[in-house]
Amino acid sequence: MPVGKRAGFALLALVAFVPPSAGGAVGIGRGQFGVGLNTPGIGARYFIVNDLSLEARGQLEKGVTVVGMRACKYITAGAVLPYAGIEGDYVSFKGDLSSGSGFGGEVLLGLEYFVARRFSVQFDFGPAYLALKENKYSLSASGIEFIVNFGVNYYFGR
């Protein structure tokens, strides 16, 4: 089983067996900063208002690098936080026979679940439009892919 799938199953097991934070989602709010690990990358999140975050993300998988920004609107407060968001990414790839780059955009829905005051796990999914161009042969491809993300976050401050 690939590392990303194992990590995803581990996060789902954690959510299933750990009760929500008794203090609620006190880890987020205007001015809060958080760092996260996602499959397979990292992110840094900042809340510009209580229910709106901006996040810089980077992901690295064998031969593929994705860097981008996402904005998420949180819908409720508490230990379980549903959110909706958009993401824009720059994608580069390098394989044995070809290399290239392109862009992607995603619309996503997700849940962030606080297992402690400052520690959460998250899951989101959604369709993404990808447009890639190969360098050597000037080939291009575009289409819609379905993306699933798992991650853990730690929040600083307050």
C-alpha positions as YAML, in Angstrom:
chain: A
units: angstrom
residues:
- id: 1
  name: MET
  ca: [0.00, 0.00, 0.00]
- id: 2
  name: PRO
  ca: [1.48, 3.44, -0.91]
- id: 3
  name: VAL
  ca: [2.59, 5.71, 1.94]
- id: 4
  name: GLY
  ca: [-0.17, 8.25, 1.20]
- id: 5
  name: LYS
  ca: [-2.91, 5.64, 1.55]
- id: 6
  name: ARG
  ca: [-1.42, 4.24, 4.77]
- id: 7
  name: ALA
  ca: [-1.24, 7.73, 6.25]
- id: 8
  name: GLY
  ca: [-4.84, 8.39, 5.21]
- id: 9
  name: PHE
  ca: [-6.07, 5.22, 6.88]
- id: 10
  name: ALA
  ca: [-4.10, 6.10, 10.04]
- id: 11
  name: LEU
  ca: [-5.77, 9.54, 10.16]
- id: 12
  name: LEU
  ca: [-9.22, 8.04, 9.71]
- id: 13
  name: ALA
  ca: [-8.53, 5.58, 12.54]
- id: 14
  name: LEU
  ca: [-7.39, 8.46, 14.77]
- id: 15
  name: VAL
  ca: [-10.60, 10.41, 14.07]
- id: 16
  name: ALA
  ca: [-12.73, 7.32, 14.73]
- id: 17
  name: PHE
  ca: [-11.20, 6.52, 18.13]
- id: 18
  name: VAL
  ca: [-10.28, 9.90, 19.65]
- id: 19
  name: PRO
  ca: [-13.08, 12.03, 21.13]
- id: 20
  name: PRO
  ca: [-13.30, 15.66, 19.99]
- id: 21
  name: SER
  ca: [-11.48, 18.34, 21.93]
- id: 22
  name: ALA
  ca: [-13.42, 19.29, 25.06]
- id: 23
  name: GLY
  ca: [-12.40, 22.91, 24.60]
- id: 24
  name: GLY
  ca: [-13.74, 23.15, 21.07]
- id: 25
  name: ALA
  ca: [-11.82, 24.69, 18.21]
- id: 26
  name: VAL
  ca: [-9.90, 27.23, 20.23]
- id: 27
  name: GLY
  ca: [-6.90, 26.70, 17.95]
- id: 28
  name: ILE
  ca: [-8.30, 28.88, 15.17]
- id: 29
  name: GLY
  ca: [-9.38, 32.46, 14.84]
- id: 30
  name: ARG
  ca: [-8.26, 35.77, 13.38]
- id: 31
  name: GLY
  ca: [-4.48, 36.01, 13.43]
- id: 32
  name: GLN
  ca: [-3.90, 32.31, 14.16]
- id: 33
  name: PHE
  ca: [-1.05, 30.57, 12.42]
- id: 34
  name: GLY
  ca: [-0.81, 26.83, 11.83]
- id: 35
  name: VAL
  ca: [1.55, 24.39, 10.20]
- id: 36
  name: GLY
  ca: [0.51, 21.10, 8.72]
- id: 37
  name: LEU
  ca: [1.67, 17.87, 7.20]
- id: 38
  name: ASN
  ca: [-0.44, 16.47, 4.39]
- id: 39
  name: THR
  ca: [-0.06, 13.46, 2.14]
- id: 40
  name: PRO
  ca: [2.59, 14.01, 0.76]
- id: 41
  name: GLY
  ca: [3.61, 17.54, 1.71]
- id: 42
  name: ILE
  ca: [3.53, 20.53, 4.05]
- id: 43
  name: GLY
  ca: [1.47, 23.67, 4.52]
- id: 44
  name: ALA
  ca: [1.39, 26.95, 6.45]
- id: 45
  name: ARG
  ca: [-2.04, 28.43, 7.24]
- id: 46
  name: TYR
  ca: [-3.02, 31.90, 8.46]
- id: 47
  name: PHE
  ca: [-6.52, 33.04, 9.48]
- id: 48
  name: ILE
  ca: [-7.18, 36.51, 8.10]
- id: 49
  name: VAL
  ca: [-10.58, 36.56, 9.87]
- id: 50
  name: ASN
  ca: [-12.18, 34.06, 12.27]
- id: 51
  name: ASP
  ca: [-13.59, 31.81, 9.56]
- id: 52
  name: LEU
  ca: [-11.34, 32.43, 6.53]
- id: 53
  name: SER
  ca: [-7.85, 30.99, 6.10]
- id: 54
  name: LEU
  ca: [-5.12, 31.33, 3.48]
- id: 55
  name: GLU
  ca: [-2.64, 28.49, 3.13]
- id: 56
  name: ALA
  ca: [0.60, 28.05, 1.23]
- id: 57
  name: ARG
  ca: [1.09, 24.37, 0.32]
- id: 58
  name: GLY
  ca: [3.84, 22.28, -1.16]
- id: 59
  name: GLN
  ca: [3.70, 18.62, -2.13]
- id: 60
  name: LEU
  ca: [6.43, 16.38, -3.43]
- id: 61
  name: GLU
  ca: [5.88, 12.90, -4.82]
- id: 62
  name: LYS
  ca: [8.29, 10.88, -6.94]
- id: 63
  name: GLY
  ca: [8.96, 13.07, -9.98]
- id: 64
  name: VAL
  ca: [6.09, 15.51, -9.29]
- id: 65
  name: THR
  ca: [6.21, 18.83, -7.42]
- id: 66
  name: VAL
  ca: [3.10, 20.88, -6.62]
- id: 67
  name: VAL
  ca: [3.19, 24.33, -4.97]
- id: 68
  name: GLY
  ca: [0.21, 26.58, -4.49]
- id: 69
  name: MET
  ca: [-2.20, 28.57, -2.39]
- id: 70
  name: ARG
  ca: [-5.61, 27.74, -1.03]
- id: 71
  name: ALA
  ca: [-8.34, 29.78, 0.63]
- id: 72
  name: CYS
  ca: [-10.88, 28.08, 2.90]
- id: 73
  name: LYS
  ca: [-14.11, 29.35, 4.42]
- id: 74
  name: TYR
  ca: [-15.03, 27.55, 7.65]
- id: 75
  name: ILE
  ca: [-18.74, 27.02, 8.16]
- id: 76
  name: THR
  ca: [-19.24, 26.43, 11.92]
- id: 77
  name: ALA
  ca: [-17.29, 26.56, 15.19]
- id: 78
  name: GLY
  ca: [-16.57, 23.63, 17.49]
- id: 79
  name: ALA
  ca: [-14.36, 20.57, 17.52]
- id: 80
  name: VAL
  ca: [-15.52, 19.54, 14.02]
- id: 81
  name: LEU
  ca: [-15.22, 22.26, 11.39]
- id: 82
  name: PRO
  ca: [-16.64, 21.80, 7.88]
- id: 83
  name: TYR
  ca: [-15.07, 24.04, 5.24]
- id: 84
  name: ALA
  ca: [-15.18, 24.86, 1.55]
- id: 85
  name: GLY
  ca: [-12.30, 26.23, -0.44]
- id: 86
  name: ILE
  ca: [-10.47, 26.87, -3.66]
- id: 87
  name: GLU
  ca: [-6.86, 26.07, -4.54]
- id: 88
  name: GLY
  ca: [-4.51, 27.14, -7.32]
- id: 89
  name: ASP
  ca: [-1.25, 25.27, -7.99]
- id: 90
  name: TYR
  ca: [1.84, 25.24, -10.16]
- id: 91
  name: VAL
  ca: [2.74, 21.66, -11.15]
- id: 92
  name: SER
  ca: [6.05, 20.37, -12.50]
- id: 93
  name: PHE
  ca: [6.94, 16.81, -13.41]
- id: 94
  name: LYS
  ca: [10.06, 14.94, -14.49]
- id: 95
  name: GLY
  ca: [10.11, 11.32, -15.56]
- id: 96
  name: ASP
  ca: [12.46, 9.00, -17.41]
- id: 97
  name: LEU
  ca: [11.09, 9.98, -20.82]
- id: 98
  name: SER
  ca: [9.55, 13.41, -20.37]
- id: 99
  name: SER
  ca: [9.30, 16.50, -18.20]
- id: 100
  name: GLY
  ca: [7.10, 19.54, -18.12]
- id: 101
  name: SER
  ca: [4.89, 21.81, -16.08]
- id: 102
  name: GLY
  ca: [1.46, 23.33, -15.84]
- id: 103
  name: PHE
  ca: [-1.25, 24.64, -13.59]
- id: 104
  name: GLY
  ca: [-4.14, 23.26, -11.62]
- id: 105
  name: GLY
  ca: [-7.22, 24.62, -9.87]
- id: 106
  name: GLU
  ca: [-9.42, 22.81, -7.36]
- id: 107
  name: VAL
  ca: [-12.75, 23.36, -5.64]
- id: 108
  name: LEU
  ca: [-12.87, 21.44, -2.37]
- id: 109
  name: LEU
  ca: [-15.02, 20.44, 0.59]
- id: 110
  name: GLY
  ca: [-13.57, 19.18, 3.84]
- id: 111
  name: LEU
  ca: [-13.65, 18.63, 7.58]
- id: 112
  name: GLU
  ca: [-11.12, 19.63, 10.19]
- id: 113
  name: TYR
  ca: [-11.40, 17.70, 13.45]
- id: 114
  name: PHE
  ca: [-9.73, 18.97, 16.63]
- id: 115
  name: VAL
  ca: [-8.41, 16.11, 18.76]
- id: 116
  name: ALA
  ca: [-6.74, 18.59, 21.16]
- id: 117
  name: ARG
  ca: [-6.82, 22.34, 21.73]
- id: 118
  name: ARG
  ca: [-4.16, 23.07, 19.08]
- id: 119
  name: PHE
  ca: [-3.95, 19.80, 17.13]
- id: 120
  name: SER
  ca: [-6.30, 18.75, 14.34]
- id: 121
  name: VAL
  ca: [-6.66, 16.27, 11.52]
- id: 122
  name: GLN
  ca: [-8.27, 17.19, 8.22]
- id: 123
  name: PHE
  ca: [-9.76, 15.55, 5.19]
- id: 124
  name: ASP
  ca: [-10.86, 17.27, 1.99]
- id: 125
  name: PHE
  ca: [-11.76, 16.31, -1.55]
- id: 126
  name: GLY
  ca: [-12.92, 17.82, -4.79]
- id: 127
  name: PRO
  ca: [-12.53, 18.06, -8.55]
- id: 128
  name: ALA
  ca: [-9.40, 19.72, -9.93]
- id: 129
  name: TYR
  ca: [-8.74, 20.96, -13.44]
- id: 130
  name: LEU
  ca: [-5.16, 20.28, -14.58]
- id: 131
  name: ALA
  ca: [-3.44, 21.67, -17.67]
- id: 132
  name: LEU
  ca: [0.04, 20.29, -18.30]
- id: 133
  name: LYS
  ca: [2.59, 20.75, -21.10]
- id: 134
  name: GLU
  ca: [5.45, 18.39, -21.83]
- id: 135
  name: ASN
  ca: [8.72, 20.13, -22.79]
- id: 136
  name: LYS
  ca: [10.56, 17.77, -25.16]
- id: 137
  name: TYR
  ca: [7.74, 16.95, -27.58]
- id: 138
  name: SER
  ca: [5.53, 20.00, -26.96]
- id: 139
  name: LEU
  ca: [2.58, 17.82, -26.02]
- id: 140
  name: SER
  ca: [-0.15, 19.12, -23.77]
- id: 141
  name: ALA
  ca: [-2.95, 17.54, -21.81]
- id: 142
  name: SER
  ca: [-5.75, 18.87, -19.67]
- id: 143
  name: GLY
  ca: [-8.65, 17.42, -17.80]
- id: 144
  name: ILE
  ca: [-10.44, 17.00, -14.52]
- id: 145
  name: GLU
  ca: [-9.06, 14.78, -11.77]
- id: 146
  name: PHE
  ca: [-10.60, 13.99, -8.40]
- id: 147
  name: ILE
  ca: [-8.26, 14.95, -5.53]
- id: 148
  name: VAL
  ca: [-8.33, 13.67, -1.92]
- id: 149
  name: ASN
  ca: [-6.15, 15.22, 0.83]
- id: 150
  name: PHE
  ca: [-5.42, 14.04, 4.39]
- id: 151
  name: GLY
  ca: [-3.43, 16.07, 6.88]
- id: 152
  name: VAL
  ca: [-2.56, 16.97, 10.46]
- id: 153
  name: ASN
  ca: [-2.22, 20.55, 11.75]
- id: 154
  name: TYR
  ca: [-0.73, 22.28, 14.76]
- id: 155
  name: TYR
  ca: [-1.77, 25.85, 15.65]
- id: 156
  name: PHE
  ca: [0.34, 28.48, 17.43]
- id: 157
  name: GLY
  ca: [-0.66, 31.49, 19.54]
- id: 158
  name: ARG
  ca: [-3.58, 32.29, 21.83]
...
